[in-house]
Amino acid sequence: MLNTYKELVVWQKGVELVVEIYNLTKLYPKEELYGITSQTRRAAVSIPANIAEGFTRKHRQEYVQFIRIAFASGAELETHLVIAKKLGFAPLKDFESLERLLDEIMRMLNAFINKLVANH
């Protein structure tokens, strides 16, 4: 049994993703600061934040709901990255490593949801 959400590898990778997203979005055009830059950052932060919040909930059903929200934020983030890549906001190589990390996190979240639901 884990004592804190900080022990969850998926939370740790989510925080790593946030840092990388902030570094990437620094390259975006300044006029996008309140547009896709802000939306991308919020979606990224939402992933580990919802994992943490879900961990503190008393009921498994609530926990699952927060992990699902984290998963949905991942899908939102993926969409923002696709758009920014198509608009050429940063070098393609910068997107590739982030997309791999996000894919890994999404697979982990999906497996986590399935495990929580199966053990109910």
Buried (B, 14 or more C-beta within 10 A) or exposed (E): EEEEBEEBEBBBBBBEBBEBBBEBBEEBEEEBEEEBBEBBBBBBBBBBBBBBBBBEEEEEEEBBBBBBBBBBBBEBBBEBBEEBBEEEBBEEEBBEEBBEBBEBBBEBBBEBBEEBEEEE
